[in-house]
C-alpha cells in the first residue's frame, strides 16, 4: 500500500512539473514580447499577477471555483487593459485543462474583440503595434491549445500504461496464486505418497520379517523343550530371548510407522462411509504435519461420537468440523437431535473421550442446548 501511494504521489508531482513548465514557457514568451514596448510598471504588475494566478492552482491547490473566478476577473480586466492580454494565453492553458466554460466564454469574447479590431485596422505606426499584439495573442493562444493537447495526450498514454501495469500485476498475482495452489497440491500428494510408502514398509515388516522371527521363536522354544543338554538348552533360551526382544522392537517400529502414516482426513472419511442412518458432512481444514497423538485422539473421539449419535440421537444429520487454528487443534461433532438423557454424560464412551483429551492437555465440552455438540480443543 505504501508503494502504491508513493507511486501516485510521484505521478501527481510529475504531472504538476509538466504543467508548470508549459505555463512558464507561455509566460516567458508573453514577457519577452511585451517588454519590447518598454519596461512599464503595468507590464511588471501584469506579469506578476498572471504568474501568481497560474501557479496558485498547481502549487497551492486552491479551490477550483475560486481559481476560475480569478481567471475570469483577470480576463475581464484584459478587455480594458491590453497589457494583460500578453499573459492571457498562459491562463488559457488551465481554462482548457480544467474545462472552465464560463472563463472560456470570456476568453472567446476577448478573441472576438481583438479580431474585430483587426478588421477595422488602419495601417500607421500605432496600428502596426496593435497588429503585432493581435497576431501574438492569436498565435500564442494556438500554442497554449497545442501544449494543453500534448498534456492531455500524455495523460491518456499514462492512463493506458497504468492500466497495462495494473493488468500485469493482477495477472502476476493470479499466476502466483495458481503456482501456490499447485505447490500445495504437490506437497499434499508427496505427503500422501510418503504415508502410503510407510504403510507398505510396515506391512512388509509385519508380514515377512515378523512372521519369520515368530517362526524362529517357536522353533527355539521347541528345541529348548526337547533338548536335554543344559548347556545347549541355555544357549537356545538366550537366543529365544534375543529373538523376543527383536520381535518387540519390530512391533514398536511397525506401530510407529503405522501411526505416523495415518491420514486423518482419509481415516475420518472411511469412518463416515460406513456410518448409516444420518447425513454426515465433514468440514476438514488441517495441515499435513499433525502429531500422531492428535490424529489418534480425533479418530477415537469421532468414532465414539458417531456411535453415541446412532444409539441416542433423534436427529438425522451430523456435522464434523476439524480445524487447525494458529494455537490449537479443534474438533466439533454436532448432531441435530433432541436433548440427550442426563445419564449419558457419565457413560463409558463419554468418559473415554474425556480421558483421551485430558491426557493430551486439551479441553472437552458438551453442549445440549441446541442438539448435541462435542467440542474438543487441544493446544499445540
VEXDREN-2710 file (C-alpha; in Angstrom, 1 decimal):
% VEXDREN-2710
k/r/px/py/pz
1/UNK/0.0/0.0/0.0
2/UNK/2.9/2.4/0.8
3/UNK/4.4/1.8/-2.6
4/UNK/1.1/2.4/-4.4
5/UNK/0.7/5.7/-2.5
6/UNK/4.2/6.7/-3.3
7/UNK/3.7/5.9/-7.0
8/UNK/0.5/8.0/-7.1
9/UNK/2.2/10.9/-5.4
10/UNK/5.2/10.6/-7.7
11/UNK/2.9/10.6/-10.8
12/UNK/1.0/13.7/-9.5
13/UNK/4.2/15.6/-8.9
14/UNK/5.4/14.7/-12.4
15/UNK/2.2/16.0/-13.9
16/UNK/2.5/19.2/-11.9
17/UNK/6.0/19.7/-13.2
18/UNK/4.9/19.4/-16.8
19/UNK/2.0/21.8/-16.3
20/UNK/4.3/24.4/-14.6
21/UNK/6.9/24.0/-17.4
22/UNK/4.2/24.6/-20.1
23/UNK/2.8/27.6/-18.4
24/UNK/6.3/29.0/-17.7
25/UNK/7.1/28.8/-21.4
26/UNK/3.9/30.8/-22.3
27/UNK/4.6/33.3/-19.5
28/UNK/8.2/33.9/-20.7
29/UNK/7.1/34.3/-24.3
30/UNK/4.5/36.9/-23.2
31/UNK/7.0/38.7/-21.1
32/UNK/9.6/38.9/-23.9
33/UNK/7.1/40.2/-26.4
34/UNK/5.6/42.9/-24.2
35/UNK/9.0/44.0/-22.9
36/UNK/9.8/45.1/-26.4
37/UNK/7.5/48.0/-25.8
38/UNK/9.4/49.2/-22.8
39/UNK/9.7/48.3/-19.1
40/UNK/6.5/49.8/-17.9
41/UNK/5.2/49.3/-14.4
42/UNK/1.9/48.0/-15.7
43/UNK/3.8/45.2/-17.6
44/UNK/5.6/44.1/-14.4
45/UNK/2.4/44.1/-12.4
46/UNK/0.5/42.2/-15.1
47/UNK/3.3/39.6/-15.3
48/UNK/3.5/39.1/-11.6
49/UNK/-0.3/38.9/-11.2
50/UNK/-0.7/36.4/-14.0
51/UNK/2.1/34.2/-12.8
52/UNK/0.7/34.2/-9.3
53/UNK/-2.7/33.2/-10.6
54/UNK/-1.3/30.5/-12.8
55/UNK/0.8/28.9/-10.0
56/UNK/-1.9/29.1/-7.4
57/UNK/-3.9/26.1/-8.6
58/UNK/-0.8/23.9/-9.1
59/UNK/1.4/24.9/-6.2
60/UNK/-1.2/25.9/-3.6
61/UNK/-4.2/23.7/-4.7
62/UNK/-6.8/26.4/-4.2
63/UNK/-10.5/25.7/-4.8
64/UNK/-11.4/25.1/-8.5
65/UNK/-14.2/27.6/-8.4
66/UNK/-12.1/30.3/-6.7
67/UNK/-9.4/29.8/-9.3
68/UNK/-12.0/30.1/-12.1
69/UNK/-13.3/33.3/-10.6
70/UNK/-9.7/34.7/-10.5
71/UNK/-9.2/33.8/-14.2
72/UNK/-12.5/35.5/-15.2
73/UNK/-11.6/38.7/-13.3
74/UNK/-8.2/38.7/-15.0
75/UNK/-9.7/38.3/-18.4
76/UNK/-12.3/40.9/-17.8
77/UNK/-9.6/43.4/-16.9
78/UNK/-7.7/42.3/-20.0
79/UNK/-10.6/43.8/-22.1
80/UNK/-9.9/47.2/-20.6
81/UNK/-6.1/46.9/-20.1
82/UNK/-4.4/45.5/-23.2
83/UNK/-1.1/44.8/-21.3
84/UNK/-2.8/41.9/-19.5
85/UNK/-3.6/40.1/-22.8
86/UNK/0.1/39.2/-23.2
87/UNK/-0.2/36.7/-20.4
88/UNK/-3.8/35.5/-21.2
89/UNK/-2.6/32.5/-23.3
90/UNK/-0.8/31.1/-20.3
91/UNK/-4.1/31.2/-18.4
92/UNK/-5.9/29.6/-21.4
93/UNK/-3.9/26.5/-20.7
94/UNK/-5.7/25.9/-17.4
95/UNK/-9.0/27.0/-18.8
96/UNK/-8.8/24.3/-21.4
97/UNK/-7.3/21.7/-19.0
98/UNK/-10.0/22.2/-16.3
99/UNK/-12.7/22.8/-18.9
100/UNK/-13.9/26.0/-17.4
101/UNK/-16.7/27.0/-19.7
102/UNK/-17.5/30.5/-18.2
103/UNK/-13.9/31.5/-18.3
104/UNK/-13.6/30.1/-21.8
105/UNK/-16.6/32.3/-22.8
106/UNK/-14.8/35.4/-21.5
107/UNK/-11.6/34.4/-23.4
108/UNK/-13.6/33.8/-26.6
109/UNK/-15.1/37.3/-26.2
110/UNK/-11.6/38.7/-25.9
111/UNK/-10.6/37.0/-29.1
112/UNK/-13.6/38.3/-30.9
113/UNK/-12.8/41.8/-29.7
114/UNK/-9.2/41.6/-31.0
115/UNK/-10.4/40.2/-34.4
116/UNK/-12.9/42.9/-34.6
117/UNK/-10.2/45.5/-34.0
118/UNK/-8.1/43.9/-36.8
119/UNK/-10.9/44.2/-39.3
120/UNK/-11.1/47.9/-38.6
121/UNK/-7.3/48.4/-38.5
122/UNK/-5.7/51.4/-40.3
123/UNK/-2.0/51.0/-41.1
124/UNK/0.1/53.5/-39.3
125/UNK/2.8/53.2/-36.7
126/UNK/0.4/52.8/-33.8
127/UNK/-1.8/50.4/-35.6
128/UNK/1.2/48.3/-36.6
129/UNK/1.9/47.8/-32.9
130/UNK/-1.7/46.7/-32.4
131/UNK/-1.4/44.3/-35.4
132/UNK/1.7/42.6/-33.9
133/UNK/0.0/42.4/-30.5
134/UNK/-3.1/40.8/-32.0
135/UNK/-1.1/38.3/-34.1
136/UNK/0.9/37.5/-31.0
137/UNK/-2.2/36.9/-28.9
138/UNK/-3.8/34.6/-31.6
139/UNK/-0.5/32.6/-32.2
140/UNK/0.2/32.1/-28.5
141/UNK/-3.4/31.1/-27.9
142/UNK/-2.9/28.4/-30.5
143/UNK/0.4/27.4/-28.8
144/UNK/-1.4/27.2/-25.5
145/UNK/-4.0/24.9/-27.1
146/UNK/-1.2/22.7/-28.5
147/UNK/0.6/22.4/-25.2
148/UNK/-2.7/21.5/-23.4
149/UNK/-3.4/18.9/-26.1
150/UNK/0.1/17.5/-25.6
151/UNK/-0.5/17.3/-21.9
152/UNK/-3.9/15.6/-22.5
153/UNK/-2.3/13.1/-24.8
154/UNK/0.4/12.4/-22.2
155/UNK/-2.1/11.8/-19.5
156/UNK/-4.0/9.5/-21.8
157/UNK/-0.9/7.5/-22.5
158/UNK/0.0/7.5/-18.9
159/UNK/-3.5/6.1/-18.0
160/UNK/-3.1/3.3/-20.6
161/UNK/0.3/2.4/-19.3
162/UNK/-1.1/2.3/-15.7
163/UNK/-3.9/0.1/-16.9
164/UNK/-1.4/-2.2/-18.6
165/UNK/0.8/-2.2/-15.5
166/UNK/-2.2/-3.0/-13.2
167/UNK/-3.4/-5.7/-15.5
168/UNK/0.1/-7.2/-15.5
169/UNK/0.2/-7.1/-11.7
170/UNK/-3.2/-8.8/-11.4
171/UNK/-2.1/-11.4/-13.9
172/UNK/1.1/-12.0/-11.9
173/UNK/-0.9/-12.2/-8.6
174/UNK/-3.3/-14.7/-10.3
175/UNK/-0.4/-16.8/-11.7
176/UNK/1.4/-16.7/-8.3
177/UNK/-1.8/-17.9/-6.6
178/UNK/-2.1/-20.7/-9.1
179/UNK/1.5/-21.7/-8.5
180/UNK/1.0/-21.7/-4.8
181/UNK/-2.1/-23.9/-5.2
182/UNK/-0.1/-26.3/-7.5
183/UNK/2.8/-26.3/-5.0
184/UNK/0.4/-27.1/-2.1
185/UNK/-1.2/-29.8/-4.1
186/UNK/2.1/-31.3/-5.0
187/UNK/3.2/-31.2/-1.3
188/UNK/0.0/-32.9/-0.3
189/UNK/0.4/-35.6/-2.9
190/UNK/4.0/-36.1/-1.8
191/UNK/2.8/-36.4/1.8
192/UNK/0.2/-39.0/0.8
193/UNK/2.8/-40.9/-1.2
194/UNK/5.1/-40.8/1.9
195/UNK/2.3/-42.1/4.1
196/UNK/1.5/-44.9/1.6
197/UNK/5.1/-45.9/1.5
198/UNK/5.3/-46.0/5.3
199/UNK/2.2/-48.2/5.3
200/UNK/3.8/-50.5/2.7
201/UNK/7.0/-50.8/4.7
202/UNK/5.1/-51.5/7.9
203/UNK/3.1/-54.3/6.1
204/UNK/6.3/-55.8/4.6
205/UNK/8.0/-55.9/8.0
206/UNK/4.9/-57.3/9.7
207/UNK/4.1/-59.9/7.0
208/UNK/7.6/-61.1/6.2
209/UNK/10.2/-60.2/8.8
210/UNK/7.7/-60.5/11.7
211/UNK/6.5/-63.9/10.6
212/UNK/10.0/-65.3/10.1
213/UNK/11.1/-64.1/13.6
214/UNK/7.9/-65.6/15.1
215/UNK/8.7/-68.9/13.4
216/UNK/12.2/-68.7/14.8
217/UNK/10.9/-68.0/18.3
218/UNK/8.6/-71.1/18.1
219/UNK/11.4/-73.3/16.8
220/UNK/13.8/-72.2/19.6
221/UNK/11.0/-72.8/22.1
222/UNK/10.5/-76.3/20.7
223/UNK/14.3/-77.0/20.8
224/UNK/14.5/-75.7/24.3
225/UNK/11.8/-78.1/25.3
226/UNK/13.2/-81.2/23.7
227/UNK/16.9/-80.6/24.3
228/UNK/18.4/-82.4/27.3
229/UNK/21.8/-80.9/27.3
230/UNK/21.7/-78.0/29.8
231/UNK/24.5/-76.0/28.0
232/UNK/22.7/-76.2/24.6
233/UNK/19.4/-75.5/26.3
234/UNK/20.8/-72.4/28.0
235/UNK/22.1/-71.1/24.7
236/UNK/18.8/-71.7/22.9
237/UNK/16.9/-69.9/25.7
238/UNK/19.3/-66.9/25.3
239/UNK/18.7/-67.0/21.6
240/UNK/14.9/-67.1/22.2
241/UNK/15.2/-64.0/24.5
242/UNK/17.1/-62.2/21.8
243/UNK/14.5/-63.1/19.2
244/UNK/11.7/-61.9/21.5
245/UNK/13.5/-58.6/22.1
246/UNK/13.9/-58.2/18.3
247/UNK/10.2/-59.0/17.8
248/UNK/9.1/-56.4/20.4
249/UNK/11.4/-53.8/18.7
250/UNK/9.8/-54.7/15.3
251/UNK/6.3/-54.4/16.7
252/UNK/7.1/-50.9/18.1
253/UNK/8.6/-49.8/14.8
254/UNK/5.6/-51.1/12.8
255/UNK/3.2/-49.4/15.2
256/UNK/5.1/-46.1/15.0
257/UNK/5.2/-46.3/11.1
258/UNK/1.5/-47.1/11.0
259/UNK/0.6/-44.3/13.4
260/UNK/2.7/-41.7/11.6
261/UNK/1.3/-42.8/8.2
262/UNK/-2.4/-42.3/9.2
263/UNK/-4.1/-39.7/7.0
264/UNK/-6.6/-38.1/9.3
265/UNK/-9.0/-36.9/6.6
266/UNK/-9.0/-40.3/4.9
267/UNK/-9.5/-42.1/8.1
268/UNK/-12.5/-40.0/9.1
269/UNK/-13.9/-40.3/5.6
270/UNK/-13.6/-44.1/5.9
271/UNK/-15.5/-43.9/9.2
272/UNK/-18.2/-41.8/7.7
273/UNK/-18.6/-44.0/4.7
274/UNK/-19.5/-46.9/6.9
275/UNK/-22.0/-44.9/9.0
276/UNK/-25.6/-45.2/8.0
277/UNK/-28.9/-43.5/9.2
278/UNK/-27.5/-40.0/9.2
279/UNK/-26.4/-37.4/6.7
280/UNK/-22.8/-36.8/7.8
281/UNK/-20.8/-33.8/6.5
282/UNK/-17.1/-33.3/7.1
283/UNK/-15.5/-29.8/7.2
284/UNK/-11.8/-30.5/7.2
285/UNK/-9.1/-27.8/7.4
286/UNK/-5.9/-29.3/8.9
287/UNK/-2.3/-29.1/8.0
288/UNK/-0.2/-32.0/6.8
289/UNK/2.1/-32.3/9.9
290/UNK/-0.3/-33.4/12.6
291/UNK/1.1/-35.2/15.6
292/UNK/0.1/-38.8/15.7
293/UNK/-1.4/-38.4/19.2
294/UNK/-3.8/-35.8/17.9
295/UNK/-4.8/-37.9/14.9
296/UNK/-5.5/-41.0/17.1
297/UNK/-7.4/-38.9/19.6
298/UNK/-9.6/-37.2/17.0
299/UNK/-10.3/-40.5/15.2
300/UNK/-11.3/-42.2/18.5
301/UNK/-13.5/-39.2/19.6
302/UNK/-15.2/-39.1/16.2
303/UNK/-15.9/-42.9/16.3
304/UNK/-17.4/-42.7/19.8
305/UNK/-19.4/-39.6/19.0
306/UNK/-20.9/-41.2/16.0
307/UNK/-21.7/-44.4/18.0
308/UNK/-23.4/-42.2/20.6
309/UNK/-25.4/-40.5/17.9
310/UNK/-26.5/-43.8/16.4
311/UNK/-27.7/-45.0/19.9
312/UNK/-29.2/-41.9/21.4
313/UNK/-29.8/-39.1/18.8
314/UNK/-33.2/-38.4/17.4
315/UNK/-31.8/-36.2/14.6
316/UNK/-30.9/-37.0/11.0
317/UNK/-27.7/-35.1/10.3
318/UNK/-24.3/-34.9/11.8
319/UNK/-21.6/-32.2/11.2
320/UNK/-17.9/-32.9/11.8
321/UNK/-15.5/-30.0/11.9
322/UNK/-11.8/-30.4/12.1
323/UNK/-9.7/-27.3/12.0
324/UNK/-6.1/-26.3/12.7
325/UNK/-6.1/-22.9/14.4
326/UNK/-2.9/-20.9/15.0
327/UNK/-2.6/-22.1/18.5
328/UNK/-4.7/-25.2/18.8
329/UNK/-6.4/-28.1/17.1
330/UNK/-10.2/-28.2/17.2
331/UNK/-12.8/-30.9/16.7
332/UNK/-16.5/-30.3/16.7
333/UNK/-19.1/-33.1/16.3
334/UNK/-22.7/-31.8/16.2
335/UNK/-26.0/-33.6/15.6
336/UNK/-29.4/-32.0/15.3
337/UNK/-31.2/-34.4/17.7
338/UNK/-33.1/-33.6/20.8
339/UNK/-31.6/-33.2/24.3
340/UNK/-29.8/-36.4/25.4
341/UNK/-30.5/-38.1/28.7
342/UNK/-28.7/-36.8/31.7
343/UNK/-27.1/-40.2/32.5
344/UNK/-25.3/-40.3/29.1
345/UNK/-22.8/-37.7/30.3
346/UNK/-21.4/-40.3/32.7
347/UNK/-21.4/-43.1/30.2
348/UNK/-18.3/-45.1/29.4
349/UNK/-18.0/-43.6/25.9
350/UNK/-18.1/-40.0/27.2
351/UNK/-15.6/-40.9/30.0
352/UNK/-13.2/-42.5/27.5
353/UNK/-13.4/-39.4/25.2
354/UNK/-12.7/-37.1/28.1
355/UNK/-9.8/-39.2/29.3
356/UNK/-8.2/-39.2/25.8
357/UNK/-8.4/-35.4/25.5
358/UNK/-7.2/-34.9/29.1
359/UNK/-4.1/-36.9/28.5
360/UNK/-3.1/-34.5/25.7
361/UNK/-3.8/-31.4/27.9
362/UNK/-6.9/-30.5/25.9
363/UNK/-10.4/-29.4/26.8
364/UNK/-13.6/-31.4/26.3
365/UNK/-17.0/-29.7/26.4
366/UNK/-20.6/-30.9/25.7
367/UNK/-23.4/-28.6/24.8
368/UNK/-27.0/-29.9/24.6
369/UNK/-28.9/-26.6/24.3
370/UNK/-29.5/-27.0/20.6
371/UNK/-28.9/-30.6/19.5
372/UNK/-25.8/-32.4/20.8
373/UNK/-22.4/-30.8/20.4
374/UNK/-19.0/-32.1/21.4
375/UNK/-16.2/-29.5/21.3
376/UNK/-12.6/-30.6/21.7
377/UNK/-9.6/-28.2/21.7
378/UNK/-6.0/-29.3/22.1
379/UNK/-3.2/-26.8/22.3
380/UNK/-0.2/-27.2/20.0
END
